[in-house]
Structure formats: C-alpha cells, structure tokens
Amino acid sequence: MVKLNSNKHRSKKQHWPKERTYNRALLTEEGIVIKSNNINEAYSNLKRNSVSSLGPAQDSILRRSFSNSTSAFHNSGEFSRFNDLESTHTTDETPEKILSNADLDTLETASVVSCITCLSDTHSITSPRTSGDLPYSFLNGKFPINTVIPFGRILHAKYIDRSLSRRGSDIKRKSPRSSLSKTTTGNSIQSVDSGRSTINESFKDAYEFPTSPDLKTFHSNTSFNSELKDVNFNRKYAKKLIEITFAKPRRHDIIPKRLILDIESILPLEHDLVTEILNRSYQGTRRNRKILAIINEFGGKGNAKKLYFSKAKPILAASRCKVDIVFTEYTGHAINVAKEMDINKYDTIVCASGDGIPYEIINGLYQRKDRAAAFSKLAITQLPCGSANAMSVSCHWTDNVSYAALSIVKSKEVQIDVVCCSQPSYFSTSPRLSFLSQTYGLIAESDINTEFFRWIGAARFEIGVAFNILQKKKYPCELYVKYQARNKNDLKEFYLKKHKSHQAWPNFNSYDIDPENEFTEGSSDDFQEITEENFKLKYPYQEGIPSDWERVSPELTKNLGIFYTGKMPYIAADIKFFPAALPTDGAIDMVLTDGRTAVTRMVPILLALDKGSHVLQPEVIHSKVLAYRIVPKGNNTLFSVDGEKFPNEPLQAEVLPRLCKVLLRNGSFVETAFNNM
C-alpha cells in the first residue's frame, strides 16, 4: 500500500474575508462588563456602502443578524438595570450561527463561556505549574456578553490613537517579547524596561515598521482598520476607544491579553475614563513598580530562570513595571547585592527563588549603614521558584508563579513583624533577622539534613520529619520565654482580638492614587517611618535572661521532640504550621511536643498539618511569646532559621514590630480559618 502525502491531497480550505471588531462595554463598580460588539456601527457602515444593492428583505435579515449579539445582554436578569441604555432586540438566530464565520484564531481551547467565571480573583494555593505563551494577543469581539473583567485583573489601559487607520501590514507595534531581555550576573545591574515606552500614554501609541509576527492576528486584518477609517467618529466618541490589558486564565496560569473597548460609564467620573480605570485597578497599591529581581537558578528544582521568564515576565511587562535582574552565583550573594544596591532606584525587591533569598536580602539591608532608609523605602516579596515558597503562599496566597506576579503588581504594602536572632558567635557584630521561622532539633534536622535531595521539592521535608519521628529522637534543652499568650485559650482570645483589628487596618480604600502614577500613603498611622530606634533590642543577649521570663518545665524540655517558632502561617505550600500567625500582632507563635509521645498519636498530628488543626491536639503545646532563649544540651543537632543552618549554641530571639515592608494580597496573610477551629 502506498501511503499518500496528506498535505498534497488535502483540500484547500476557503478563507473568507475576516472582520475584526471591538467590544462595547460598561464601567461598573465590579469592573468592566462586556456589553456587545460594535454591531450597530458595523451594520450602519455596511448598509451605507451597499445601500443600492440591498432590498427590504435583505436589509431586514442583515439588521436581525447584527442586532442579535446584543439581545442576550438585554435579556439577562443579572444586568437588567442596564436595559434603559439601548432598545431590546430579539431574533430566532443563535449567536453561534452569527459568529460561525468570525475570526476565532485568538481564542483559547477552553470554552469561551468559561470566561464569565474564570476572570475572578480566586485561585488555589497549590495550583500546578504549566508553560504559557510569552506574547499576548488581541481578543476583540471574542468575549461573550456579560463577561466581567474585574479591576483586580486589569493590568493597563490606554486610549487608542485614531491615526490607527493605516494598513495593518505596514505597522509593527512594539512587542513585549523584546522587553526584559537584558539580564545580569554578579553585582552589576542593568536597567531592563518591562515593556513601557512612556509612563503616561494618554492618546499616543508607539509604532514602527515592518510587520510584527507577534501581533499578526490583529494587523493582518485590514477590514478592522478600514472600518475605523470609514466610520465618521467625532472627537468625543474617539476618546472612548480604549485598549485594556488584563490577566486572562489559561489552563493553570494567567497570561496578559489585550482588548479594544468602547466603554460607557454608569459611574460618576472624577477623571477621564483611562485614569478612572487605572485608579480603580490599582487602588491602594503602587503602579509602575521599579523592581530589582533576584533570580536564584540553583534553588528548588533549578527552574527559577525558566519560571520567571515564562510566567512572571509577561505580567510585569504588561503592568509597565521597570525591572532590573541579577542572577545569584553563590551562597550569600544576595546579601552583598542588598548591601551594595542603590535603594533610590527601586521600590520593590522580587526574589525569584525559595525562602533563602528573601532571608539574605533582609539581612543584607539590615547590615547597611542606611538600613533605616532601606527598610522604609523597599518592599520585599517572593516569586515561588524554590522548594517551600512559604513567603509566597503566606503573602500572595499561591505557589503559582503567574498568579504571584499578578499579586505583586496588585498587592498592598504592609510593614510586618520580624524576629531578631542572637547567638554568641555573631551577636556582637550583627544579629540576624528572621521573617519566617526558627527551629531546633527534629524540624531543623528534617530541613537541613535533606538538602541533598532538594530536587524532589517540598516533599523532602515531610520525608525527613516522618523519618525522625519514627526514630523517636529527643532533643534536650533549656527554654526560657516571655509569654504573650500562655495557653490555647489565651491564644485564641488574643488572636481573635488582633485578627479583628488587623482586618480593619489599614484603610486602603482611603488611598488616593493620582494620575501621575505616584503612590500616596493615605494616613501617617498606616506606615511608620523606620528609624534606628526600631532596631533597638529590648532584651540584648549580653544582658542575660531577664527576671520576668519563665522557664518551661524541665520535664518537657529534657525530652523535647518538636521546637518550632514562626511568624508566617505556612512553612511550605501544603503545611500550615502556624495557623494563628498574624503580620503585625507583635508576637511569635511557638509549637512544642514531647519526644516521648507515641507514634500512634503523632500520626494524626502530621496528617493535620495541611489544615493547621494539629495545634488543637492535646499533645501539642501552642502559645505566643514576645521573646525566648533556648539553650541546647546535645551536641549532635542544629538550628534552622528561615531554612538556613545556624550553629548549635544558645539562641535568643525577640520580635521587632512592623520593621519589614512586604506585599500582602488584600493587605493580610492568607486566611487560615483558625478563628473557626
């Protein structure tokens, strides 16, 4: 049998002329509601150019076809309050029939109807990662009626220059593919502009020749440009045509997409439409961030560089962030970068890594002579490209890189507590700051001693914990604490009080983001100016153990199993170890267990770590402390602080309230449901 070449014998598909349309939309409190395509204008234009060839019957059919796409909006109950804006049309023809010849080449493979729900801000913490396309294209005319693009998903907006009447084949738009292409290693830093030509692009757009392959789906269609040229727009109407860039779900990630809209507003406007959209989209946060990105190619599974450029870069570029990039080359490199960087060039440090690089950045800033100015100015955040990614899960509520990038450009700046750690070998020169956790014994060994198989991800930690528990190892020590909440009842009462007050603070809705893209703090009470007084320790290590501290029962500490203290709720994507942790409660969560606890009782504790309910088990001692000192009695163990190995010697820790500025989604840690436990 002779196998025929399918390409030679495949029948040619007839390509009909395509018509590119833009969408009509409404600006509402919830976001931008897709109202319809520009059917009436297209119908009028076509009828005007073909009036001599259309009879009454053809005219009726044509009008019914064009008016059908708006009927679903007017017949929907959810948006019935908008019915007074246009007359209602009905037809027997289905939208699918009318759109059967539409240009669907830019649609995703998923059902178009899913756009109605998939543009919400919800996303699972443990979403898997998949590759996404870097360039982003136009979706004009492709959205179903009543789709809502929430302000939380809008990345950029600008007016379309009405000079866009030239033939699309002669125009090339500056593509985001060329953005963020320059990277650096070592301590040298080069400026990388994330896809913005100017800050304010009110009625301008940059074009160059020849055709851009990235945007060929838009510019190859000359009928859309011809329509814009033929229709007689007045100046008032022309100003309403706006290009929106927004984050659209694509499988397990989000990618930037562009949409040209003719927007009407049902809201009272204090500014023009674009300014109003941007103000609402970035309310309470900073637009056009100036970012220093630190990428650790050796962390986690070694995919940080790939994850950054494929997942985070498109979101940052579409948001008009300015980004400089540095690749770490050795352990402690990020400390040197933070010590030597020009803090006046940036407002945000993004760590594309695990939790080790944020630790190095914080301590590098702490060692600067102008550390007060550095902590006042810079926000530190994480893109989850490592093993545990606890900072991203706790602050951005996700371990998905693209969703974390969206959270970075949309999150609120909050000053959180950190912990100052002192040990004899280094406290006289420079104590260490910890943003995440401190542990001794079982948990520390499970973390540090499993570094050799880091390639399997966060599961290495769980394997290490299970192995040490089965061995029933004990870690004797002496422990002295300054309590804030001694037992579980006191802790719950303290948590509910602080959690309620934290939800009411700060009032980000009072922020006024001006049209010049500057970030303005709403109240002097929301952010404190950092001074050297904020770094002063209340309990210096060299002064010994204060008299008002209490010693934990020696019967427990000489048989200690787990000693774990922390300031963030998650220590890994699926381990909610400190469900009562709050950003600014001024206390450290402490969890202790007895090493003599039976394995049959430890199993339920381990199985409850993902829900955080392990702290309710009677074998778990859960309290909040202001400071503590732990004195190890064994020689064959170690400390782990933020995942970094510390010497096996006495460790003293205390809270430094509201010292470090981070980015928190909705201004808070991820919800742990501890108040309902």
N, C-alpha and C positions, 0 to 999 in steps of 0.2 A: 504494500500500500504506500502510495506516495503522499507524504504529508505536505499539504498546501500551506503556503505562506499566508497566514491570516491577514497580514497587513495589505497584501496585494489584492486579495479578494474581498476585503471588507468594503461594503458600500459606503460611499461618501455621505456624511450627514449634511443635510442642507442647513446652512446657517442663515437665519433670518436677521434682519437689522434689529439691533438691541436698543432699547430706550432706557437710559439711566434716569431715575427720578430721585428727588429728595423727599424727605418726610415733613409733614406738618406736625406740630407738637404743641403742648401746653406746659407752661411753667407753673407747678403747683407746690404745695408745702412738702410733699413727699419726694419730689424730684421732677424729672421731665417725662411727661406722658405722651407717647407716640399716638397721635390723633388720626392721621391718614396720610396717604401720599398726595402729591400736588395734582390731584386728578382734575379738578375744575379748570386750573390753568392750562394743563395739557390738552384737555378737551376743547377749551376755547381757542387755543393756538392752532390745533389741528383743524378745527371747523373753519377758522378764519382763512387758513391757507387752502382749504379744499371746498369752500362754500359752493362753488359752481358744480361740483361733481356729486354732492350729497343730496339725495331726495329725502322726503319726510320719513320714510320707513328706515332708511339707513341712519338718519340723524337720531331717531328715537332709540335704535339699538346701540348706537355709539354712546349716547348720553347715559343709557342704563348701565352700560359696561363701566364707564368711568365713575359713575356715582356709587356703584356697588361697594367699592372698597371703604367708603366712609360709613356705610349703613350699619356695620357691626358695632362701631363706636357709639352711634346714636341709639342703638337698640340695647346696649348693655346697661344693666342696672347699676353697676359699680360707678359708672361715670355719667349717670343720667342728669346730674346737675349741670353738665356742660351742654345740654341739648339746646339751650337758647342761643348758642353761638352759631349754629347752622341749621338749615332745614334737614329733615329726615328723609332719606331715600330708601326705597325697598326694591328688591328685584328677585327674580327666581334663580338667577345665575349664581353660582357659588364663587367665592373668592379664589378657590383653587383653579377653576376654569379660566377666570380672567387672568390669573397670574401664570398660566401654564407656559406662556412664551416669554416670561420675564427672565432677566439675566440673573440666574441663581448661582453663578460660579463662585461668588464670595461667601456663600453660606457655609456654615459648618455642617458636619454629617449628622449631628444631633437634630432632633425635631425642632422646627422653628417655634412651635408653640411653647417649648420649654423655656424660651427666653423670658416669658412672663414671670416665672418664678425664679429662674436661675440668676437674675440680676440682683437678688437680695444680698445682704451683707453676711449671711450665715455661712459658716464653713467648719468642717470637722477639724479637730485639733490634729488628728493622726491621719490626715489625707495622704495617700501615696503620691509620689512624685512621678510625673511623666514629662517627656520633652514637649516643648511648644515651639511654634514658629516665631522667629525673631521679628520680621517686618509685620506691620499691621496695615490692613487694607480698609476700604470703604464698604459700608453696608447700607448704602442708600436704597430706600424702597424695599428693604428686605425684612423689616420688623413688623410683626402683627400689631394690629390696633390694640390699644390699651396696655402695651408694654410700658412698664415704668422703669426708667433709668434713675436709680436713687442718687442723691447728691454724693453719697459715700463712695460711689463708683466713678464719678466724673473726675477725670484727670486734668483736662484742659478744655478751654473754649476760646474761640476767636471768630471774628467776623470774616466772611469770605469777600475778597476783593471782587467787585463787579467787573473788573477787567479780565476776569476768567472767561473770556469769550473767544480766546484764540483756540486754534485747533489743538486738541489734546495730544496729537502725535508730535507736536513741536515743543511740548512743555515737559520739563522734569522738575518734580518737587524734591526739595532736599529730604532725603530719606533718613530715617532713624538708624538704618543699617550702618551708616558711616559714623554714628555717634558712639562715644565711649570706646573708641577703637585703640586709643593710646593707653598703655599701661606701663607701670614701672616696677622695678625691684629695688631692694636695698633701701637706703634712706632718701634717695632722690624722689621727688614728687613732681609730676607734670599735670597741668590742667587738662581736664577732659570734659568738654561741654556735652551735657546729656540732651542733645537734640533741640536746643533752642537757639534761634538766631538773635532774638531780642527779648526783653522781658515783657514789654507792652507791645502787642501786635494788633492794635485795635482794628485797623482797616487795611493791614498790609499782609502780604504773604510772599515768601521768597521762592522764586522760580529760576531755573537755569536749564540749559539745553545740553544734550538731546533728551530722548525719552528715558524715563526711569523704569527698569523692569520690575521694580518692587511695587509700583503703583500702576502697572499697565492695565489692570482691570478697571481703573477709573478713567485714565486718559485715553485709552484706546477707543472709547465710546464717544464719538463726536456728536451723536444726536443729543446727548445731555447738554453739551456746550452750545450746540446750535439752538436748543430750546431756550437756554439762558440768554442767548444773543437776540433771539427773535421776539421774546416776550417784552413788552414795554413796561419795565419796572420803574416806578417812581422812587425817589431817594428814600422815602420813608419805608417803603417795602423792602428796598435793597438792604437796608441796615438790619433787617430781621433775619437774613440768611446767615446762619451760624454753623461753624464746624465744631462738633463735640467729640472729644476723645475720651473714651471711657473703658473701664476694665470689664471685659466680657468673659464669662466662664467658657473654658474649652477643655473638655474632659475633666481632669482633676486639678487643672491650673486655671489661671486667668491670663489673658493677653489683651493688649490695647487694641481697640478698634475705633475707627472714625465714622462719623455720621453727620451728614449735612441736613440741617433742620431749618424750617421756617417756624419760628417759635412765637406763640402768643402767650401773654401772661394774664392769669386771673388774680395775681397778687399785686398789691401796691408796690411800686418800684421806687427805691431811693436813688438808684443809679441806672445806667443803661443795662441792657439785658446781659451782655457778656460779664460785666462787672458783678451784676447780681448773681449770676450762676456761679462764678468763681468764689464770691464771698460766702455763698451758702455751701458750696462744695468743700471749702477749706475753713469752715467756721471753727474758731478755737485752736487752729493749728497754724503751721508756718508753710507758706507757699515758696516754691523755687528754692528748695534747700541747697545749701552749699556743703557737700558731703565729702569726707575723706573715707574711702572704702579700704579696709584692711582685709586682704584675702589670704587665708591660710590653706595652701594647697596640700598640706600634709595631714590635716585634721580629718577625723572621721574615716570615711571610705576613700578619701582622696579626690572627691568630686567637686570641691568648693569652686574652683575656677569655672568648670562647666556649668554648674548650677547658677552661679552669679550671672554669667553672660547669656544664658538661655532663658532664665526665669526672672531675675531681678532687673537686669539692664533695660528691657523694654518698658517696664513700668516706670522706672526712674526717668528714662528718656522722655516718655510721653508726658510726665509730670513737670518737665522743664527743670529738672534738678541739675545742678552743676557738680560733677563728680571727679575727684582725683583718686587714683588707685595705687596702692602699694601692696606688693606680694611679700609675705614674711619668708625669711630664709633660714632662720634658726630659732631655737627656744629663747624667748626673751627679746626677740627683735621688736615686737610691738611696744615693749616698754621703752626702748630707745626712740622709736618713732614718736610716741606720745610725749616724751621728754623734749624732743627737738623740734616738733612741728610748730608752724606759725598759727596760733589759735585765732588770729584775726581773719584768716582766710576761710574759716569754716564755722558752721553752727552745729554740725552733726558728724559723729564718727560711727560708721557702719562696719560691723565686724562680720564678714562672711566666713564663718568658722563655727567651731563648737564654743563651749563656755570659757576656754582657756584664753582666747584673745581678748574678750571683754575684761577679764581679770588683769591681763597685762596692761591694757590701755588705762584702766582706772588707777593702777599703781604707778604707771609712768607719769600720769598727770599729777598724782599725789607727790611725786618726787621733784616736781618743778618748783622753781623759786616763786613763780607767779601762780601757784596752784589755786589760790582763791579765785582769781580771774578765770582760770581754765574751767573750774567746776561751775562757775556762774554762767559761762557762755556756752559750753559744749554739752550736747545731749549724746549719750552713748547707747547704742542699740545693736541688735544682732539679726543677721540673716541666718536661718538654721541650716548650716552646711557641715555640721560636725556629728558627733555621736549622740550626745544627750540633748543639746539645744534647749536647755531649761529656761534660759532667758527669753527666747522667742516664744516658747509655749506659755510662759507666765505673763509676758508683757504684750505679745501680739496675738495670743490665743491660738496659735497654729505652729506646726512644724513644716508647713509648706512654704517654699521659698517665694513663690509669686504672690501668695496672699500676705506673707510677711512684708514684702516690698510695698504692697498697697497700704498695709498698716503703717509703714514708716512714713509715707507721704501724707497719711491722714490722721495719724495719732497725735495725742496731746502730750505736751512736755510736762513732766511731773518730777519733782525732787523727792527721791525716796531715801529711806534709811540705808546705811551700810554698816558693816561691823569692822572695827579696828582690832587687829590681832597682834599680840606682842609675845615674843619668846626671848629667852636670854641671849641667844646668838645674834639677834639683829635689832632688838627694840631700841638700843641706844643710838643707832644710826638712822633707821627709818622703819617704823612699824608697817604692817601690811594691811591693806583694805580688802575686805571680802564682801561681795554683793549677793552671793548665793548661799553657801553652806560651809560648815566646819564639822569634821567628824573624826572620831578616834576609834581604833580597834577594828571591829568587824566590817563596818561600812567602808572605812578607809582602805583596808586591805582588799576588799571586793572591787574597789575602784582602781587603785594604783597597781595592784598585782595582776590585773587583767589587761594591762596596756598592750601586751604582746599580741593579743588577738582583737585589737581595736577594729579590724576590718569587718567584723560581724555586726558592728553598730552597738546600739544601746543594750542589746541582749547580753553582752558580755558582763554587764553589771549585775543583772539578775542571776546569771550563772554563778558568779563569784559569791553573791550573798547566800544562795542556796547551798553551795559547797561548804561555806564556813559555818552555817547553821547546823548542817548535818554533823559537822565535827564537834559541835557544842563547845566552841572555844570561848574562853573567858579573858577579859582584859582588865586586870585590877588597876585601880587609880584612886586618887582623892579628888573630890569635886566640891567646890565652893561656889555658891550662887547668890546673886542679888535678885530676889523674886519680884516679878510684876503680878503674876497670877500663879499661885502655888499649885492648885489642883484643877481638875477638869471643870468643876462648877464655876470657880472663879474665872477660869479662862474663857468659858462660854459667855459669861456676863460681860467680861472685858471686850471680847470680840464683837458682840452684838452692839455695844455702845460705840466702839471705834468704827465698825463697819457701817453703821448708820450715818455717823458724822462724815466718814470718808465719801459716801455716796453723794452727800450734799456739797462736797468740796472737791476741786474748786469749781466755781460757776463759769464754765467755759462758754456758756451761751452769752455772757456779757462781753466777750471779746469783740473788739471792733477791728476787722481786717480792712485796711484802707486800700484804695485802688492802686497804690504804688507797690503792692506786693510785700509790704513790710509787716512783720509780725508784731503786734502790740499786746502787751500784757494788760489784762483787764483791771486787776487790783493789786496793790502793793502787798496784800496779805497772801496772794496766791503763790508768789515766788519770793523767797528770801535772798538777799544779796549775800553771797558767801564771803566770809572774812576769815582771818586766822583764828578767831575765837571758835569757829565751827570745828576746827581740827584739834582743839584742846581736849585732852583726855580727862575725864572726871576721876578715873581710877588708874593712875600711872602704875606700870608694872613694878618699878623700883621701890614703890612705897609699901609693898606687901599687900596682904589680904586685909581689906577693911573690916572693922569690928562689927558692922551691921550685916555682913554677909553670913549666910548659913551653910553649914557643911551637910551635904547629902549623906544619908545613912551609910556607914561603912559596910554594913551587911549587904547592901546593894552594890556599892562601888567596887568591893573586892571581888565580886562575881559579875562584873558588868558585861553585858552582851553587846547591845547597841547603844552608842552615844552619838546623837546626831542633832545639830542645831542649824537653823537656817532662816533666811529672810524672804524666800520666794516659795510659792506653793508647790511648784513642780521641780523635781530634780532630773527628770527625763520626760520624754513625750507621753509616756503612759504610767508614770509614777508620781502620784500626788502625795508626797511625803508630809508636807506641812499645809494642810487644808485651811488652817486658821491664820496663815501668814497674810499680812496687810502691808501696803507700801510705806505707810507713814504712822504706824502705831507706836514707834519708839521702843519696841521690844523684840526679842529673839525667841523664836519657837524652839523648844527643847523636847526631844523624844528619847526616852531611856527604856531599856529592857534588861531583865535579869538573864544572865547566861545560863542559869540552871533551868530555865523554862523548858518544858517538854517539847519535843519536836512536833507532837500532835497538836500542841497549842500554838506553835509558831507558824504552822502551815496556814491557818485561817488569817493570821496577821499578814503574811506575804501575799495571799490571794486578794486581800482587801486594799493593797497599795494603790491600785489603779483608781479606786473610788475615794480614797482618803479616809475610809471608815476604820482603818486599822487603829487610829488613835482612840477609838471608843472601846477597844478590847481591854479587859481588866488587867492583862499582863503588861500593857503599855502605860508608862508614866508620861503624861503630856502636860507641859507647863510653859509659861512665858517668863523670860528673865531679862533684866536690864544689862547684866554683866555676869561673867563667871570666870573661874580659874580651874583648870583640870591639870592634875599632876600625875603623869603615868608612872606605874610601878613595874611595868615589864619592859624588857629590852628588845623584844622581837616583834615590835609593831611600829606603827607610824601614825601621823596625822595627814589628813587631806583637807585642803582649803580650796574651794571652788574647783575641785578636780586636780589641784596641784599638790605634789608631795611636799610635806613640811617635816622638819626634824622631830624626833621622838624626845621632846623635852617639854617642860611645863608651858601651857598655852593659856594666856589670858585674853578675853575678848569683851568688848563693850560696844554699845550702839552709838553711832554718830548720826543724830537725827537729820533727815532731809538734806543730805550732803550731795548726792549724785543725781544729776538730771538724766532721765531716761524717757523713752517714748512708750506710752501706755495706750492701748486701744481703749477708747471711751474713757480714758483717764483713770483706769483701775487695772488691777491684776485680773486674770481670768477668773470667772466665777467658779467656786469650788463647792457650793451648796452646803458649806459647813453649818450655816445657820439653821438648816433643816435636818441636820443629822441628830 
